[in-house]
Amino acid sequence: MLQADGPDQVRPIVCPGGSGVYVCQECGYQSPKWLGRCPDCGRWNAFLEEPVERRVPRRGHTDGVLGESPRPITEVAEGNRSHRTSTGFRELDRILGGGLVASSVVLIGGEPGIGKSTLLLQSAGRIASSGLRVLYATGEESSAQVRMRAERLKVLVPNLWVMGEQDLEAVCRAAEEIGARLLVVDSVHAVRVSELASAPGSVSQVRECTGRLQRFAKAQGITVVLVGHVSKAGAIAGPKVMEHLVDVVLFFEGDRQYRYRVLRADKNRFGSTEEIAVFEMTEAGLREVGDVSEALIAGRPAGLAGAAVAACLEGRRPVMVEVQALVAPSPLPSPRRVAMGFDTSRMAMVLAVLEKRVGVSLLHQDVYLKVSGGFRISDPAADLAVAAAVASSCYDCPIPAGMVFAGEVGLGGEVRPVRDVRSRLREAERLGFSEMVVGLHTEDLSRRAPVVLLRSVETVWGALEVAVGSAWRGAQAGPKTPAGDRHAGPGGSRNFGAPRVG
């Protein structure tokens, strides 16, 4: 296979006598002839020839694993909802919906070195300590290498079996012989089935291995956990059908230069996909982080311009995250817009609102945005904190240390309310914050104890007046908005920028 990407390449040499189809190793697109560029995903030189396996099923034989006849749903016996196996990590159990379900298939992906194997080996050791047999099958390491890591993680237990093997049939046979209740395959891109001539990690091998493991789990009642590699785009490598076959898809993310790791659920047939699990990487392995907010805002400098705290929701968990912004004159014709831990397109939208609706001049300024701790936030409630941090850095006006923001910024410059403000307030109160800036039409919280002062604003202009006070008013004579703009602040056609205290 050619290594370089580009349209000007020589066609690969095809072995004589080969019969099969050409399969894109990036997305699984099939073609009867070789193509330089995949018409589906656009990748260059990703096609490899793979043989077509023609199987003639025996008469009366089916590949189904359940062998059930159709019946009315009211006559189907109700499953045992309470039968779950704890992984030994409360955070991991919570994101799974209470633990591992028997006969389920879990796929976990992430960047190399992020901690996938570490987490699974620790969980396998803790499950084995409870008396259940676990088989840890690895196609990328030897058994001796796994033992070295197990010694460091202190999970040397007799019920944890290790097997270095790439043949999937041998792995399944061994799991059945030892009576394992949990099978960990590290990774699905390193094992292969002998019937296919393609190499491990190819689309056909990954698809076939995932399908066989899914049928094996349902037939034997064994929980199977698969480790998956990621592509250059950051998604789990292989055909998309692999994610459809499994029951749970987890993704491990985080910057390897930071100690925190976040585990998110992209798919979960047995629980919610809105939960996250946070871990800390230490010398002894991964450690659960119970108080995420305290860990993310610890050591926050006081009186620093360009820093704001956002009250976000990750699933149903309130998390306080510090957002830092740096605005500096740009020597380039096109100023830089760099965001770490925040969506770049959403940052561009917030900057456009500041420029158009509020009058913050950023046309010739570089803007750098960073979420502390290597955390990545997707909650729209962080928009207001981003706007406040950028304006604070632009005019060198520090935001009060006891202030936190929770509001979505609209294209008209309005601040929209966000969901579940009550839990955000409780988290802010627990961490000692004194004020929270929210949208004007936030839910009625009049019955709450007034420990945290709730400031309701209608526009970004009003939020910045609350955040930086007289320093902001001295820097801005008035918002630069077109005449007749109904979202104008002081000096415009409609003045509703003044904050309201709730």
VOGU-3710 file (C-alpha; in Angstrom, 3 decimals, decimal comma):
1> mlqadgpdqv> 0,000/0,000/0,000  1,254/3,481/-0,783  2,002/5,646/2,253  1,734/9,220/0,957  -1,619/10,907/0,451  -2,271/12,795/-2,742  -3,864/12,521/-6,158  -0,623/12,067/-8,104  0,191/8,502/-7,123  0,933/5,256/-8,938
11> rpivcpggsg> -1,622/2,488/-8,765  -0,656/-0,328/-6,389  0,463/-3,669/-7,690  -2,284/-6,283/-7,532  -1,284/-9,887/-7,024  -2,099/-12,024/-10,088  -5,085/-14,258/-9,749  -6,602/-12,142/-7,011  -10,391/-12,146/-6,926  -12,285/-9,868/-4,625
21> vyvcqecgyq> -13,365/-6,303/-4,066  -11,474/-3,157/-3,169  -12,402/-1,842/0,266  -11,605/1,605/1,673  -9,719/1,067/4,918  -11,049/4,347/6,302  -14,822/4,039/5,876  -15,472/0,568/4,380  -16,672/1,716/0,954  -16,453/-1,150/-1,576
31> spkwlgrcpd> -15,618/-0,905/-5,260  -15,135/-3,592/-7,936  -11,981/-1,772/-9,118  -9,201/0,198/-7,506  -9,837/3,905/-6,999  -7,281/6,541/-6,088  -9,721/8,562/-3,989  -12,612/7,189/-1,994  -15,884/8,729/-3,222  -17,435/8,342/0,224
41> cgrwnaflee> -14,878/9,718/2,736  -12,469/11,434/0,302  -9,351/9,617/1,539  -6,541/9,036/-0,979  -4,893/5,628/-1,514  -7,043/3,876/1,077  -8,300/1,013/-1,135  -6,975/-2,501/-0,587  -8,091/-5,649/-2,350  -9,824/-8,112/-0,071
51> pverrvprrg> -11,086/-11,552/-1,100  -14,792/-12,254/-1,143  -15,772/-15,141/1,067  -18,690/-17,103/-0,318  -20,379/-19,150/2,363  -22,989/-21,785/1,618  -25,095/-22,267/4,744  -26,127/-25,784/5,667  -29,739/-26,739/5,214  -31,726/-25,802/8,292
61> htdgvlgesp> -28,794/-23,895/9,783  -28,886/-20,211/10,665  -26,313/-17,801/12,060  -28,785/-16,538/14,656  -27,669/-17,039/18,241  -30,984/-16,857/20,054  -33,005/-19,347/18,004  -36,323/-17,918/19,150  -39,628/-18,150/17,377  -41,838/-15,068/17,037
71> rpitevaegn> -44,260/-14,413/19,877  -46,376/-11,504/21,174  -44,323/-9,059/23,186  -46,682/-9,451/26,127  -45,644/-13,130/26,401  -41,903/-12,408/26,489  -40,421/-12,993/29,922  -39,148/-9,841/31,605  -35,376/-9,688/31,943  -33,543/-9,224/35,211
81> rshrtstgfr> -32,873/-5,506/35,263  -30,948/-5,582/38,522  -28,279/-8,075/37,402  -25,243/-5,908/36,749  -21,590/-6,455/37,536  -19,758/-3,604/39,211  -16,518/-2,563/37,508  -14,941/-1,451/40,782  -15,134/2,211/39,710  -18,186/4,160/40,846
91> eldrilgggl> -17,640/6,674/38,035  -17,520/3,936/35,400  -20,549/2,172/36,876  -22,523/5,404/36,730  -21,759/6,066/33,054  -22,686/2,458/32,225  -26,025/2,865/33,964  -25,148/0,841/37,068  -22,478/-1,607/35,900  -21,785/-4,155/33,174
101> vassvvligg> -24,802/-6,036/31,825  -24,450/-9,752/31,087  -24,268/-10,684/27,370  -23,515/-7,093/26,422  -20,719/-5,810/24,186  -18,927/-2,597/25,179  -16,599/-0,707/22,835  -14,166/1,832/24,271  -12,061/4,072/22,025  -9,555/6,861/22,466
111> epgigkstll> -6,209/8,259/21,436  -3,067/6,128/21,911  -1,719/6,410/25,432  -4,864/8,009/26,858  -5,371/5,168/29,373  -7,786/2,674/27,779  -5,760/-0,431/28,616  -4,969/0,900/32,076  -8,628/1,463/32,902  -9,710/-1,935/31,596
121> lqsagriass> -6,929/-3,836/33,357  -7,765/-2,104/36,633  -11,465/-2,891/36,182  -10,700/-6,497/35,197  -8,566/-6,916/38,320  -11,276/-5,524/40,603  -13,958/-7,704/39,029  -11,688/-10,749/39,371  -11,174/-9,866/43,049  -14,932/-10,247/43,574
131> glrvlyatge> -14,723/-13,937/42,575  -15,599/-13,803/38,861  -13,214/-15,144/36,248  -11,956/-12,613/33,722  -9,981/-13,254/30,526  -7,827/-10,394/29,292  -6,903/-11,227/25,681  -4,344/-8,972/24,039  -3,159/-9,030/20,455  -0,754/-6,122/20,912
141> essaqvrmra> 1,266/-7,218/23,960  2,668/-10,392/25,424  1,438/-11,892/28,662  4,661/-10,840/30,378  4,077/-7,212/29,407  0,538/-7,320/30,773  1,848/-8,779/34,046  4,347/-5,911/34,379  1,511/-3,407/34,072  -0,659/-5,434/36,452
151> erlkvlvpnl> 2,102/-5,332/39,085  2,282/-1,555/38,810  -1,501/-1,300/39,094  -1,596/-3,852/41,953  -4,184/-6,130/40,315  -2,360/-9,483/40,495  -5,278/-11,775/41,366  -5,713/-15,489/40,511  -9,066/-15,060/38,766  -7,565/-12,688/36,209
161> wvmgeqdlea> -6,425/-14,752/33,232  -4,169/-13,303/30,525  -3,789/-14,522/26,957  -1,601/-13,120/24,196  -3,354/-14,222/21,016  -4,517/-12,751/17,705  -6,664/-15,688/16,590  -10,249/-14,819/17,559  -11,427/-18,431/17,522  -8,741/-19,368/20,056
171> vcraaeeiga> -9,712/-16,437/22,288  -13,400/-17,366/22,318  -12,594/-21,020/22,897  -10,344/-20,164/25,853  -12,978/-17,863/27,410  -15,533/-20,669/27,189  -13,174/-23,303/28,621  -12,166/-21,322/31,728  -15,736/-20,151/32,381  -14,971/-16,443/32,092
181> rllvvdsvha> -17,785/-14,011/32,861  -15,921/-11,073/31,330  -13,803/-11,060/28,174  -11,599/-8,061/27,401  -10,198/-7,933/23,849  -7,338/-5,436/23,503  -7,827/-4,550/20,755  -10,443/-5,502/18,155  -8,099/-4,098/15,497  -5,373/-6,579/16,487
191> vrvselasap> -7,327/-9,861/16,287  -8,336/-11,709/13,155  -10,389/-14,641/11,899  -8,576/-17,271/9,853  -11,242/-17,484/7,133  -10,353/-14,022/5,862  -7,035/-13,494/4,105  -6,821/-9,781/4,935  -4,570/-8,456/7,684  -5,763/-7,596/11,212
201> gsvsqvrect> -7,214/-4,110/11,393  -8,681/-4,158/7,880  -12,318/-3,244/7,446  -13,423/-6,775/6,683  -11,538/-8,224/9,670  -12,857/-5,610/12,101  -16,406/-6,058/10,878  -16,246/-9,866/11,046  -14,518/-9,946/14,455  -17,051/-7,551/15,971
211> grlqrfakaq> -19,941/-9,562/14,583  -18,582/-12,857/15,896  -17,870/-11,418/19,346  -21,370/-9,984/19,480  -22,880/-13,392/18,663  -20,527/-15,098/21,126  -21,572/-12,736/23,944  -25,289/-13,311/23,339  -24,925/-17,075/23,041  -22,649/-17,652/26,052
221> gitvvlvghv> -23,918/-14,900/28,371  -20,432/-13,387/28,633  -19,819/-9,659/28,827  -17,343/-8,583/26,145  -15,357/-5,341/26,278  -13,504/-4,256/23,132  -10,734/-1,693/22,788  -10,874/0,293/19,539  -8,290/2,415/17,762  -9,106/5,871/16,451
231> skagaiagpk> -8,630/7,364/13,004  -6,893/10,608/12,054  -10,226/12,407/12,364  -10,541/11,305/16,002  -13,406/8,817/15,491  -13,229/5,094/16,179  -11,479/3,478/13,225  -13,248/0,890/11,116  -16,683/0,577/9,566  -19,581/2,392/11,195
241> vmehlvdvvl> -21,471/-0,882/11,423  -19,103/-1,853/14,255  -20,650/0,833/16,488  -24,139/-0,342/15,534  -23,395/-3,946/16,520  -22,203/-3,215/20,063  -24,445/-2,204/22,959  -22,311/0,551/24,501  -19,799/2,908/22,902  -17,508/4,813/25,280
251> ffegdrqyry> -14,905/7,364/24,266  -11,888/8,257/26,385  -10,696/11,809/25,811  -8,252/14,259/27,315  -4,876/15,819/26,711  -1,999/13,508/27,607  -0,100/16,531/28,913  -2,778/16,912/31,600  -3,654/14,467/34,331  -7,424/14,439/33,870
261> rvlradknrf> -9,271/12,035/31,578  -12,957/12,188/30,657  -14,974/9,138/29,640  -18,144/9,877/27,650  -20,898/7,588/26,402  -21,729/7,999/22,707  -24,203/5,092/22,790  -25,748/3,182/25,657  -28,612/0,719/25,371  -28,772/0,282/29,145
271> gsteeiavfe> -28,465/3,839/30,412  -28,134/7,517/29,631  -25,636/8,963/27,164  -25,509/12,275/29,039  -23,247/11,099/31,846  -19,484/11,506/32,043  -16,819/9,902/34,204  -13,699/11,818/35,211  -10,414/10,149/36,133  -6,974/11,334/37,140
281> mteaglrevg> -3,884/9,638/35,720  -1,365/8,807/38,448  1,716/6,601/38,742  -0,465/3,852/40,229  -3,022/4,032/37,414  -6,317/5,858/37,069  -8,024/7,369/40,090  -11,622/8,532/40,243  -12,246/12,253/40,605  -15,348/12,787/42,695
291> dvsealiagr> -15,277/16,593/43,012  -14,660/17,646/39,415  -15,400/21,340/39,962  -12,928/21,672/42,804  -10,242/19,960/40,742  -10,770/22,212/37,704  -10,828/25,584/39,472  -8,187/24,833/42,119  -5,287/27,300/42,131  -7,211/29,941/40,221
301> paglagaava> -5,262/33,252/40,313  -7,102/36,252/41,735  -7,440/39,520/39,838  -6,443/38,048/36,463  -8,024/39,751/33,460  -9,444/37,354/30,882  -10,582/34,619/33,283  -14,227/33,680/33,895  -15,951/30,700/35,501  -18,756/28,927/33,637
311> aclegrrpvm> -21,436/26,899/35,423  -21,851/23,984/33,012  -23,839/20,770/33,039  -22,181/17,566/31,879  -25,098/15,187/31,729  -26,877/15,766/35,034  -23,712/16,773/36,875  -22,995/20,493/37,435  -19,361/21,365/36,769  -17,612/24,693/37,353
321> vevqalvaps> -15,022/25,299/34,639  -12,580/28,177/34,306  -12,399/29,765/30,852  -9,331/31,856/30,037  -9,034/34,245/27,093  -6,118/36,257/25,743  -6,687/39,088/23,284  -3,558/40,596/21,727  -2,790/42,761/18,655  -2,224/40,612/15,587
331> plpsprrvam> 0,702/41,159/13,205  -1,053/39,050/10,560  -3,593/40,154/7,921  -5,932/37,415/9,195  -5,983/37,347/13,020  -5,706/33,984/14,730  -8,642/32,322/16,456  -7,436/29,434/18,613  -9,605/27,467/21,055  -8,590/24,607/23,335
341> gfdtsrmamv> -11,426/22,702/25,003  -14,140/24,753/23,272  -15,718/24,467/19,835  -13,953/26,832/17,397  -17,114/27,561/15,398  -19,011/28,486/18,543  -16,169/30,742/19,653  -16,301/32,505/16,265  -20,027/33,073/16,780  -19,492/34,618/20,224
351> lavlekrvgv> -16,738/36,879/18,861  -19,015/38,032/16,038  -21,721/38,934/18,555  -19,207/40,922/20,620  -18,040/42,772/17,510  -21,478/43,478/16,030  -23,834/43,833/18,998  -21,598/45,076/21,799  -18,874/46,974/19,964  -15,804/45,065/21,163
361> sllhqdvylk> -13,244/45,658/18,421  -11,581/42,334/17,562  -10,956/42,824/13,851  -7,182/43,190/14,249  -6,790/41,115/17,417  -5,619/37,548/17,954  -7,953/35,665/20,287  -6,793/32,614/22,234  -9,288/30,663/24,329  -8,515/27,851/26,733
371> vsggfrisdp> -10,484/25,709/29,163  -8,432/24,914/32,254  -7,373/21,388/33,117  -7,604/20,046/29,566  -11,385/19,733/29,993  -13,663/20,023/26,956  -17,061/21,660/27,329  -20,026/21,541/24,973  -22,739/23,105/27,144  -24,201/26,270/25,503
381> aadlavaaav> -24,263/27,836/28,986  -20,527/28,495/28,613  -21,158/31,099/25,880  -21,625/33,935/28,366  -18,432/33,064/30,246  -16,513/33,052/26,946  -17,883/36,489/26,041  -17,025/37,864/29,482  -13,498/36,410/29,404  -12,775/37,841/25,938
391> asscydcpip> -14,078/41,316/26,873  -12,180/41,203/30,169  -8,914/40,446/28,387  -9,561/42,972/25,620  -10,028/45,867/28,060  -7,824/44,476/30,859  -10,749/44,514/33,316  -10,651/41,624/35,833  -13,894/39,851/36,680  -14,794/39,509/40,388
401> agmvfagevg> -13,510/36,239/41,826  -16,911/35,291/43,282  -18,830/35,589/39,984  -19,933/32,702/37,786  -21,778/32,732/34,432  -24,508/30,518/32,956  -26,140/31,747/29,778  -26,451/31,004/26,077  -25,594/33,867/23,726  -27,956/34,462/20,787
411> lggevrpvrd> -27,022/36,040/17,485  -28,969/39,175/18,410  -26,812/39,737/21,471  -29,451/38,433/23,880  -28,665/36,111/26,766  -30,938/33,087/26,757  -31,760/31,004/29,825  -30,317/27,535/30,274  -31,728/24,387/31,843  -31,480/23,295/35,450
421> vrsrlreaer> -30,184/26,527/36,960  -31,092/25,255/40,415  -28,406/22,541/40,404  -25,856/25,024/39,040  -26,699/27,378/41,904  -26,232/24,622/44,470  -22,816/23,802/43,033  -21,828/27,486/42,997  -22,954/27,842/46,607  -20,980/24,768/47,654
431> lgfsemvvgl> -17,795/26,163/46,126  -18,214/29,582/47,747  -19,293/31,739/44,790  -21,358/34,802/45,636  -22,951/35,840/42,286  -24,309/34,098/39,206  -25,113/35,894/35,946  -27,935/34,209/34,012  -30,467/35,002/31,276  -33,468/37,177/32,040
441> htedlsrrap> -36,206/34,550/31,655  -34,599/31,944/33,859  -36,893/29,631/35,848  -38,484/31,009/39,002  -36,074/30,529/41,895  -37,759/32,870/44,385  -38,159/30,129/47,007  -34,485/29,304/47,185  -32,211/30,498/49,995  -30,535/33,726/48,742
451> vvllrsvetv> -26,956/32,593/49,393  -25,776/33,191/45,799  -26,932/36,513/44,348  -28,703/35,818/41,055  -28,216/38,552/38,456  -30,559/38,284/35,469  -29,481/40,097/32,289  -31,158/40,372/28,935  -28,169/41,175/26,722  -24,452/40,552/26,592
461> wgalevavgs> -24,005/44,286/27,131  -25,790/44,029/30,474  -23,717/41,004/31,459  -20,478/42,857/30,776  -21,665/45,823/32,839  -22,240/43,459/35,746  -18,949/41,638/35,216  -16,500/44,532/34,903  -18,547/47,496/36,140  -17,199/51,033/35,827
471> awrgaqagpk> -14,028/49,915/34,031  -16,182/48,562/31,201  -18,324/51,689/31,018  -15,195/53,814/30,849  -13,784/51,747/28,016  -17,026/51,725/26,054  -19,000/54,874/25,342  -21,797/52,807/23,826  -22,344/49,766/21,636  -21,580/50,135/17,976
481> tpagdrhagp> -24,806/48,884/16,459  -26,602/49,955/13,314  -29,270/52,635/13,635  -32,630/51,186/14,508  -31,166/47,915/15,836  -33,704/46,743/18,349  -31,017/44,907/20,342  -28,948/48,019/20,896  -27,765/48,864/24,402  -27,474/52,307/26,000
491> ggsrnfgapr> -27,678/54,969/23,300  -29,524/52,708/20,835  -33,134/52,516/19,889  -34,050/50,259/22,816  -32,209/50,180/26,129  -32,737/46,885/27,915  -29,132/46,167/28,744  -29,338/47,051/32,428  -29,100/43,983/34,680  -31,810/42,850/37,031
501> vg> -31,060/41,326/40,395  -33,148/38,282/41,257
//
